[in-house]
Amino acid sequence: MAFASPVSPCAPSFEEQAVHQRVACNVRLLRADRLLSLTQAAALAGIHWRHWQKIEGAQVNLTLQTLVRVARAMSVDVAELFGDPLKRLN
């Protein structure tokens, strides 16, 4: 008899992972468009460069405060961080 592994109620859902990936991709593209290093972008946002790196790697849950800081540093509306990154490439 096989047992199904329990799913942690705290584990991120597929939908949550997709949002993390979308934001990460948009942040990375915005930074690249502006020709900024991780350190430069992080300084503009007032956050540590390692935190910016984790944002681009979809490794952290972002607070609203951090989302606003990142958007402001990239001179975009917060909503743009959640947009379709493929449209940004065209």
DSSP file (Angstrom, degrees, kcal/mol; ACC not computed):
  #  RESIDUE AA STRUCTURE BP1 BP2  ACC     N-H-->O    O-->H-N    N-H-->O    O-->H-N    TCO  KAPPA ALPHA  PHI   PSI    X-CA   Y-CA   Z-CA
    1    1 A M              0   0    0      0, 0.0     2,-0.3     0, 0.0     0, 0.0   0.000 360.0 360.0 360.0 127.1    0.0    0.0    0.0
    2    2 A A        -     0   0    0      0, 0.0     2,-0.5     0, 0.0     0, 0.0  -0.700 360.0-146.1 -92.3 140.6    1.4    3.4   -1.0
    3    3 A F        -     0   0    0     -2,-0.3     2,-0.3     3,-0.0     0, 0.0  -0.891  14.1-127.6-106.6 134.5    1.0    6.4    1.1
    4    4 A A        -     0   0    0     -2,-0.5     3,-0.0     1,-0.1     0, 0.0  -0.598  30.7-113.9 -76.1 137.3    0.6    9.8   -0.3
    5    5 A S        -     0   0    0     -2,-0.3     2,-0.1     1,-0.1    -1,-0.1  -0.530  36.0-108.9 -71.7 137.5    3.1   12.3    1.1
    6    6 A P        -     0   0    0      0, 0.0     2,-0.6     0, 0.0    -1,-0.1  -0.396  25.8-132.3 -67.5 141.5    1.3   14.9    3.1
    7    7 A V        -     0   0    0     -2,-0.1    -3,-0.0    -3,-0.0     0, 0.0  -0.841  21.3-124.1 -95.5 125.8    1.2   18.4    1.6
    8    8 A S    >   -     0   0    0     -2,-0.6     3,-1.3     1,-0.2    -1,-0.0  -0.478   7.3-139.5 -68.2 133.6    2.2   21.1    4.0
    9    9 A P  T 3  S+     0   0    0      0, 0.0    -1,-0.2     0, 0.0    -2,-0.0   0.683 105.4  54.4 -66.1 -14.7   -0.4   23.8    4.3
   10   10 A C  T 3  S+     0   0    0      2,-0.1     3,-0.1     3,-0.0    -2,-0.1   0.545  81.7 109.2 -94.7  -8.4    2.4   26.3    4.3
   11   11 A A  S <  S-     0   0    0     -3,-1.3     2,-0.1     1,-0.1    -4,-0.0  -0.456  80.5-105.2 -69.2 138.6    4.0   25.1    1.0
   12   12 A P        -     0   0    0      0, 0.0    -1,-0.1     0, 0.0    -2,-0.1  -0.383  34.5-125.8 -66.0 139.6    3.5   27.6   -1.8
   13   13 A S     >  -     0   0    0      1,-0.1     4,-2.4    -2,-0.1     5,-0.2  -0.291  26.4-103.1 -76.4 167.5    0.9   26.6   -4.3
   14   14 A F  H  > S+     0   0    0      1,-0.2     4,-2.2     2,-0.2     5,-0.1   0.894 124.5  53.3 -57.5 -40.4    1.6   26.4   -8.0
   15   15 A E  H  > S+     0   0    0      2,-0.2     4,-1.9     1,-0.2    -1,-0.2   0.905 108.2  48.7 -63.0 -42.6   -0.2   29.7   -8.4
   16   16 A E  H  > S+     0   0    0      1,-0.2     4,-2.3     2,-0.2    -1,-0.2   0.904 110.9  50.7 -64.8 -40.8    2.0   31.4   -5.8
   17   17 A Q  H  X S+     0   0    0     -4,-2.4     4,-2.4     1,-0.2    -1,-0.2   0.886 107.9  53.3 -63.7 -38.3    5.1   30.0   -7.4
   18   18 A A  H  X S+     0   0    0     -4,-2.2     4,-2.3     2,-0.2    -1,-0.2   0.893 109.1  48.6 -64.1 -39.8    4.0   31.4  -10.8
   19   19 A V  H  X S+     0   0    0     -4,-1.9     4,-2.6     2,-0.2     5,-0.3   0.915 110.4  51.4 -66.6 -42.6    3.5   34.9   -9.3
   20   20 A H  H  X S+     0   0    0     -4,-2.3     4,-2.5     1,-0.2    -2,-0.2   0.930 112.1  46.9 -58.1 -45.7    7.0   34.7   -7.7
   21   21 A Q  H  X S+     0   0    0     -4,-2.4     4,-2.6     2,-0.2    -1,-0.2   0.889 111.3  51.4 -64.7 -39.6    8.5   33.8  -11.0
   22   22 A R  H  X S+     0   0    0     -4,-2.3     4,-2.4     2,-0.2    -2,-0.2   0.937 112.9  44.2 -64.3 -47.0    6.6   36.5  -12.8
   23   23 A V  H  X S+     0   0    0     -4,-2.6     4,-2.7     2,-0.2     5,-0.2   0.925 113.6  51.5 -63.5 -44.3    7.7   39.2  -10.4
   24   24 A A  H  X S+     0   0    0     -4,-2.5     4,-2.4    -5,-0.3    -2,-0.2   0.924 111.2  47.3 -58.6 -46.1   11.3   37.9  -10.4
   25   25 A C  H  X S+     0   0    0     -4,-2.6     4,-2.5     1,-0.2    -1,-0.2   0.916 112.8  48.5 -63.5 -44.2   11.4   37.9  -14.2
   26   26 A N  H  X S+     0   0    0     -4,-2.4     4,-2.7    55,-0.3     5,-0.2   0.905 111.4  49.4 -63.8 -41.9   10.0   41.4  -14.5
   27   27 A V  H  X S+     0   0    0     -4,-2.7     4,-2.3     2,-0.2    -1,-0.2   0.923 112.3  48.4 -63.7 -43.5   12.4   42.8  -11.9
   28   28 A R  H  X S+     0   0    0     -4,-2.4     4,-2.3    -5,-0.2    -2,-0.2   0.917 113.7  46.6 -62.5 -44.0   15.3   41.2  -13.7
   29   29 A L  H  X S+     0   0    0     -4,-2.5     4,-2.7     2,-0.2    -2,-0.2   0.905 111.5  50.9 -65.8 -42.1   14.2   42.6  -17.1
   30   30 A L  H  X S+     0   0    0     -4,-2.7     4,-1.3     2,-0.2    -1,-0.2   0.916 111.9  47.4 -61.7 -42.9   13.6   46.1  -15.7
   31   31 A R  H  <>S+     0   0    0     -4,-2.3     5,-2.1    -5,-0.2     3,-0.2   0.914 112.7  48.7 -65.2 -42.2   17.1   46.1  -14.1
   32   32 A A  H ><5S+     0   0    0     -4,-2.3     3,-1.4     1,-0.2    -2,-0.2   0.897 106.9  56.1 -65.3 -39.8   18.6   44.9  -17.3
   33   33 A D  H 3<5S+     0   0    0     -4,-2.7    -1,-0.2     1,-0.3    -2,-0.2   0.830 110.4  45.8 -59.0 -31.6   16.7   47.5  -19.4
   34   34 A R  T 3<5S-     0   0    0     -4,-1.3    -1,-0.3    -3,-0.2    -2,-0.2   0.389 109.5-125.2 -94.3   2.5   18.3   50.2  -17.1
   35   35 A L  T < 5 +     0   0    0     -3,-1.4     2,-0.3    -4,-0.2    -3,-0.2   0.871  57.7 152.2  55.9  41.0   21.8   48.7  -17.4
   36   36 A L      < -     0   0    0     -5,-2.1    -1,-0.2     4,-0.0     2,-0.1  -0.789  42.2-131.3-103.2 143.9   22.0   48.5  -13.6
   37   37 A S     >  -     0   0    0     -2,-0.3     4,-2.6     1,-0.1     5,-0.2  -0.390  33.6-104.2 -77.8 167.5   24.0   46.1  -11.5
   38   38 A L  H  > S+     0   0    0      1,-0.2     4,-2.7     2,-0.2     5,-0.2   0.927 124.0  50.5 -56.4 -44.8   22.4   44.2   -8.6
   39   39 A T  H  > S+     0   0    0      1,-0.2     4,-2.2     2,-0.2    -1,-0.2   0.907 111.0  47.3 -62.8 -43.7   24.2   46.6   -6.2
   40   40 A Q  H  > S+     0   0    0      2,-0.2     4,-2.1     1,-0.2    -1,-0.2   0.932 114.1  46.4 -64.9 -46.2   23.1   49.7   -8.0
   41   41 A A  H  X S+     0   0    0     -4,-2.6     4,-1.7     1,-0.2    -2,-0.2   0.922 112.9  49.8 -63.0 -44.1   19.5   48.6   -8.2
   42   42 A A  H  X>S+     0   0    0     -4,-2.7     5,-2.4    -5,-0.2     4,-1.1   0.898 108.8  52.5 -62.0 -40.7   19.4   47.6   -4.6
   43   43 A A  H  <5S+     0   0    0     -4,-2.2     3,-0.5     1,-0.2    -1,-0.2   0.903 107.2  52.4 -62.9 -40.7   20.9   50.9   -3.5
   44   44 A L  H  <5S+     0   0    0     -4,-2.1    -1,-0.2     1,-0.2    -2,-0.2   0.854 113.9  43.8 -62.2 -33.7   18.2   52.8   -5.4
   45   45 A A  H  <5S-     0   0    0     -4,-1.7    -1,-0.2     2,-0.2    -2,-0.2   0.592 111.2-121.4 -87.2 -11.4   15.6   50.7   -3.6
   46   46 A G  T  <5S+     0   0    0     -4,-1.1     2,-0.3    -3,-0.5    -3,-0.2   0.832  73.2 116.3  73.9  32.2   17.3   51.0   -0.2
   47   47 A I  S   <S-     0   0    0     -5,-2.4    -1,-0.3    -6,-0.1    -2,-0.2  -0.878  74.0 -89.5-127.9 162.9   17.7   47.3    0.2
   48   48 A H    >>  -     0   0    0     -2,-0.3     4,-1.8     1,-0.1     3,-0.6  -0.432  34.0-124.1 -70.2 144.5   20.7   45.0    0.5
   49   49 A W  H 3> S+     0   0    0      1,-0.3     4,-2.3     2,-0.2    -1,-0.1   0.811 110.8  58.7 -62.0 -30.4   22.0   43.6   -2.8
   50   50 A R  H 3> S+     0   0    0      2,-0.2     4,-2.0     1,-0.2    -1,-0.3   0.868 104.5  50.9 -66.7 -35.2   21.6   40.0   -1.5
   51   51 A H  H <> S+     0   0    0     -3,-0.6     4,-2.0     2,-0.2    -2,-0.2   0.918 109.5  50.2 -66.9 -42.1   17.9   40.7   -1.0
   52   52 A W  H  X S+     0   0    0     -4,-1.8     4,-2.5     1,-0.2    -2,-0.2   0.921 108.7  53.3 -59.8 -42.7   17.6   42.0   -4.5
   53   53 A Q  H  X S+     0   0    0     -4,-2.3     4,-1.2     1,-0.2    -1,-0.2   0.902 108.8  48.5 -59.0 -42.2   19.4   38.9   -5.7
   54   54 A K  H  <>S+     0   0    0     -4,-2.0     5,-3.0     2,-0.2     6,-0.5   0.826 108.2  55.2 -69.1 -31.3   16.8   36.7   -3.9
   55   55 A I  H ><5S+     0   0    0     -4,-2.0     3,-1.6     1,-0.2    -2,-0.2   0.947 109.1  46.5 -63.6 -48.2   14.0   38.7   -5.4
   56   56 A E  H 3<5S+     0   0    0     -4,-2.5    -1,-0.2     1,-0.3    -2,-0.2   0.743 112.3  51.6 -67.0 -22.5   15.3   38.1   -8.9
   57   57 A G  T 3<5S-     0   0    0     -4,-1.2    -1,-0.3    -5,-0.2    -2,-0.2   0.355 110.2-122.8 -92.7   4.7   15.7   34.4   -8.0
   58   58 A A  T < 5S+     0   0    0     -3,-1.6    -3,-0.2   -38,-0.2    -2,-0.1   0.878  74.0 128.8  55.0  41.2   12.1   34.2   -6.7
   59   59 A Q      < +     0   0    0     -5,-3.0     2,-0.3    -6,-0.1    -4,-0.2   0.385  55.2  55.0-106.6   1.1   13.5   33.0   -3.4
   60   60 A V  S    S-     0   0    0     -6,-0.5     2,-0.6    -5,-0.1    -2,-0.0  -0.964  75.9-120.9-135.7 151.4   11.7   35.4   -1.0
   61   61 A N        -     0   0    0     -2,-0.3     2,-0.4    -3,-0.0    -6,-0.0  -0.816  39.1-135.7 -84.7 125.8    8.1   36.5   -0.2
   62   62 A L        -     0   0    0     -2,-0.6     2,-0.1    -7,-0.1   -42,-0.0  -0.666   7.4-139.8 -89.8 136.0    8.0   40.2   -0.9
   63   63 A T     >  -     0   0    0     -2,-0.4     4,-2.4     1,-0.1     5,-0.2  -0.451  28.6-110.6 -79.8 163.5    6.3   42.6    1.5
   64   64 A L  H  > S+     0   0    0      1,-0.2     4,-2.6     2,-0.2     5,-0.2   0.897 120.1  56.6 -60.6 -39.1    4.3   45.5    0.1
   65   65 A Q  H  > S+     0   0    0      1,-0.2     4,-2.2     2,-0.2    -1,-0.2   0.914 108.6  45.5 -59.2 -44.0    7.0   47.9    1.3
   66   66 A T  H  > S+     0   0    0      2,-0.2     4,-2.8     1,-0.2     5,-0.2   0.900 110.5  53.4 -69.0 -39.9    9.6   46.0   -0.7
   67   67 A L  H  X S+     0   0    0     -4,-2.4     4,-2.5     1,-0.2    -2,-0.2   0.920 111.0  47.3 -58.0 -43.8    7.4   45.9   -3.8
   68   68 A V  H  X S+     0   0    0     -4,-2.6     4,-2.7     2,-0.2    -2,-0.2   0.914 112.1  49.7 -65.2 -42.5    6.9   49.6   -3.6
   69   69 A R  H  X S+     0   0    0     -4,-2.2     4,-2.4    -5,-0.2    -2,-0.2   0.915 112.6  46.9 -62.3 -43.6   10.6   50.2   -3.1
   70   70 A V  H  X S+     0   0    0     -4,-2.8     4,-1.7     2,-0.2    -2,-0.2   0.936 113.7  47.7 -64.5 -46.7   11.5   48.0   -6.1
   71   71 A A  H  <>S+     0   0    0     -4,-2.5     5,-2.5    -5,-0.2     4,-0.4   0.920 113.0  48.5 -61.2 -44.0    8.9   49.6   -8.3
   72   72 A R  H ><5S+     0   0    0     -4,-2.7     3,-1.1     1,-0.2    -1,-0.2   0.906 109.4  52.6 -63.2 -41.8   10.0   53.1   -7.3
   73   73 A A  H 3<5S+     0   0    0     -4,-2.4    -1,-0.2     1,-0.3    -2,-0.2   0.827 114.1  43.1 -63.7 -31.2   13.7   52.3   -7.9
   74   74 A M  T 3<5S-     0   0    0     -4,-1.7    -1,-0.3    -5,-0.2    -2,-0.2   0.383 112.0-122.2 -94.7   2.9   12.7   51.1  -11.4
   75   75 A S  T < 5S+     0   0    0     -3,-1.1     2,-0.3    -4,-0.4    -3,-0.2   0.890  72.0 116.6  57.4  44.6   10.4   54.1  -12.0
   76   76 A V  S   <S-     0   0    0     -5,-2.5    -1,-0.2    -6,-0.1     2,-0.2  -0.896  72.0 -96.1-132.6 164.6    7.4   51.9  -12.7
   77   77 A D    >   -     0   0    0     -2,-0.3     3,-1.6     1,-0.1     4,-0.5  -0.540  37.4-116.5 -74.9 147.8    4.0   51.3  -11.1
   78   78 A V  G >  S+     0   0    0      1,-0.3     3,-1.7    -2,-0.2     4,-0.4   0.852 113.6  65.4 -54.0 -36.6    3.8   48.3   -8.7
   79   79 A A  G >  S+     0   0    0      1,-0.3     3,-1.5     2,-0.2     4,-0.3   0.805  89.6  66.1 -58.8 -29.8    1.3   46.7  -11.1
   80   80 A E  G X  S+     0   0    0     -3,-1.6     3,-0.8     1,-0.3    -1,-0.3   0.760  89.5  65.4 -65.4 -23.3    4.0   46.5  -13.8
   81   81 A L  G <  S+     0   0    0     -3,-1.7   -55,-0.3    -4,-0.5    -1,-0.3   0.732 104.9  45.2 -68.8 -20.4    5.9   44.0  -11.6
   82   82 A F  G <  S+     0   0    0     -3,-1.5    -1,-0.2    -4,-0.4    -2,-0.2   0.410  92.5 110.0-102.7   0.2    3.0   41.6  -12.0
   83   83 A G  S <  S-     0   0    0     -3,-0.8   -57,-0.1    -4,-0.3    -3,-0.0  -0.086  85.7 -76.6 -71.3 173.9    2.5   42.0  -15.7
   84   84 A D    >>  -     0   0    0      1,-0.2     3,-0.9     2,-0.0     4,-0.8  -0.616  37.0-154.6 -73.4 114.9    3.3   39.5  -18.4
   85   85 A P  H 3> S+     0   0    0      0, 0.0     4,-1.0     0, 0.0     3,-0.3   0.782  90.1  65.3 -64.7 -25.2    7.1   39.5  -18.9
   86   86 A L  H 3> S+     0   0    0      1,-0.2     4,-0.7     2,-0.2     3,-0.3   0.847  97.3  55.1 -66.0 -32.4    6.8   38.3  -22.5
   87   87 A K  H <4 S+     0   0    0     -3,-0.9     3,-0.4     1,-0.2    -1,-0.2   0.821 102.5  57.4 -67.7 -30.0    5.1   41.5  -23.4
   88   88 A R  H  < S+     0   0    0     -4,-0.8    -1,-0.2    -3,-0.3    -2,-0.2   0.809 101.7  56.2 -69.3 -29.2    8.1   43.4  -22.0
   89   89 A L  H  <        0   0    0     -4,-1.0    -1,-0.2    -3,-0.3    -2,-0.2   0.725 360.0 360.0 -76.4 -21.3   10.4   41.5  -24.4
   90   90 A N     <        0   0    0     -4,-0.7    -1,-0.2    -3,-0.4    -2,-0.2   0.454 360.0 360.0 -86.3 360.0    8.5   42.6  -27.5
